[in-house]
Amino acid sequence: MISTFGSVMLVSALLSAGAPPLGDSPALELKYSGTLSKMGRSGPEQPYKKFTLLAIAAKSENGLRLNFLTDERGGGSWAWPERFGALELNEKNLAAKNGTIRLLAEHEGVLNPLTLRQPLFEHADKLELLAKDADEAEDEWSAGQSTFTVRDGKRGDRECWLVQVATNNGRRQRLWVSKENNTTLLAAEQQVFMGRGEEYQLKFDLESAKPLDAAALAKLQKPLTSLLDLKTQLNRAETESRAELTADQIASARKVIGTIEADSEGTPLAPLAAVISRDVKAQSQRSEDVAGLGKKFIGKPAPDWQLTTLDKKAISAKDLAGKIVVLHFWDYEGEPLTEPYGQVGYLDFLANKRKKFGIEVIGVAVNESFADAAKVTGALRSVRKLREFMNLSYPIATDDSTLLAKFGDPRKLGAKLPLWIVINPDGQIAHYQVGFYNIKADEGLRPLDEAVMKQIKTK
């Protein structure tokens, strides 16, 4: 990193006084580096995580389009589909549809999305009046839930505006804004909280600002458009933090990644294209391996099994002979309580809905700690916490991975739980699903329900 923002000196040569952030260029490339640090009594401690932000601002019909790409190291990070995106900014640099740039930070096992302030200041008109020393100029104003206070400042040996931002919820920010255009952030510090109110400092510094001519912008626009189209096709939830893609999502990515890699060559997007290519290949292979695992078991007699529930009741294949049984293997844990909770809420709804047909749903909490006398108590407590939190009505049993191995442990192939199994009245495995279902909120576990109803109709 260029020390103490010395690189900001590059900006003055690129932006003329009073000009819009792009100057006479069709686009501007901004590169930032930043850190997330826990606040101690004497100030920020060693960085908890580091990140970079690439922002490309280009003129659009209604203002500016801000394409962005983040790269995070340490303390959690988004999967590649969530690392990039585009914000449509109006003439005041306000994002439409509440678009945001976000980081992901892990704290005590919980993933926390952190909103990163976008690098173009939204009140340039206020700063322009201050620069002109007009009578109507204000050095303090309120907008929405925030109050802004401005004074002259410095970043290194660079003159700038220092903007203090205070929000109604007590969060504070400090922004160093370029006096050359009253828009470009030279640096920012944000106060964030995680866990039980632990304070952290999120800060980023400008490393470089580079105007892009029409040819350079055109070279970037091609892969940018393809990436954003792919992101739309993936249709991942805004809060999705899992790296795993569905089979359809993998197929969509495979179709275009070769073209994106070729178009990205020689641009700042090349590293992202390489990451996507490697991940898609790895997930494709894993998906094929998992599909092979399912084919190995579907239509075959289920392994003999027996379990003990949290309520110390024994249950076995013999006890449920002649019934349709749904086994849900998952790492039921009380912390972290993060979405989608293994989709157990939907499973509970299905269990109650199909109970009249004699369907038996059993949750199987998988944890090697159940075989360790020193850890079993804590492991059981965690499962009970989740059961009570979700108010689950179906029984939950425990497994130290011994039973899971009999049904094919997908973790050995690099996949993750849950594993869903439907056993028909004849004791054969009729349905085998590794991972979460790709569902709609109003449809619940429709694929699993269809597999169950198929067995009911043929019973």
Steps between C-alpha positions, in 0.01 A plus 500: 500500500625850421560657838273756666299560190791639308343351189213746529736750339432314178142620503571870455664433167195310388211717616462868430364739764124513516463225237269201532673185628572372147642827369504483120544120500216256438600300809719504809669202666550526878696250707477491879654284769354465847494323832256393769646533850363448850502814711697478822540750779780681320358475149479239222686173553672290235277463190241226536473478123624682190320575177526684172230682306508563127240754383438601139276802457359558151243742366145366461164641395395605851837580652776247557531124506744384766630149437684354797710200597621410849770258611512398869769322698449366850199502731244369252421604143222488244494229236588629154140575384465753783838666448397712204204701381384837370332802657293743298566846642285806436629856452564519877694170504222327693452133415163390369319207664714528812794336326806446718859377497547249779772303674448184705666465839499192724469566871476211747374268229234743374527665158425874507428695179663845526391782273792686348446866412514543123796716389311796345371751755129574467498867604747655259266798452540593868878483474500708181318781682753484781783515248347817352446643848143588403272663754259207487773242557449267797768312688240284676182341367275198544386252237288195581629352824844661476653831605801633306757744636777635274830671565828541318723198538817327392591149403875472513612828342186524289231766552148358500157520663462310826137394532374366833185288471281405797195278464193470721611155618830641630725375220774743400700551182786723390544573132785676322362641175705638211488880469578464129150368422320499840399139428775239504574344839868506580440300817220388729468367854181331615396384845341153497390260773494121507411238757386642833573860411874462433627804310706474181647755263447452127728724296622527144753719316529602137796331330453632147262690275525452124283652227395251233468594135229356274715206389593399855139530612379290207752228588366492857135524410495168315599277795310725745178449306556124484571483874188697590289287265637187670424645842139557390473144371632356826218684682656454842335650807647831614595345834652184350840428653550138393745436217312194375313535172209289383534277195315757286721782628814300424370434147433872446851592613666231289337636183656846529814477711726425203383814323531708817857378554596590144334842513651578843858434398716805565235671717455528880220242463736219396564376858125474565446309177775256602337449842163430338655256254676300773192495722264393223731215401530384862127522566421325170723208600351492849148511358580204274647306792196573718263403218686172476453451871125544463486250213682249718225506764171582323295187440714294737401371846582752771773395743370368829490787746416581856512830686443654840310830518575798722221373725688168532249302297632220281381494139604261223426384149313201643275726709396692188480210257223553243498879547636786292799644687680830442850524651657847520873484579633842597733666749223625728672765710372784715782731397531656263126527434535605139270468204374274361514297824534186290149573363367327812207740530370385164568138597294540816212642295521204261510252791179640645333534161560135402464350846150370417657267242723341764821668380785485751747789492819467705769761531848356549749735667846408372792587723814301577487648852219259589769231525719713729403485868665837563302677226168316477320715759576823314407345166164383634432841653558665164257268321233556764546875465428485129202270552349741752585806293326356193225330707546176307239230549671210322750289699871572479751220552877512527773344289876521537526449120489120525150471351562777249793301363263210426279729291797663326663797672505781238762689701760247384438629146543863604125564517313620809200385696203482513423161350133419441386139456153359435456130574190336349277243677705220344814628671659633182655844454267692271649851527854620570588872515830652609496865603224756536205500267468795265152610603254787504379626836133441417560145376706357784687175439305425185756255350503296823121517531462376144731206575294417811165533319625270225554228759161567658325456164681173425463364852 
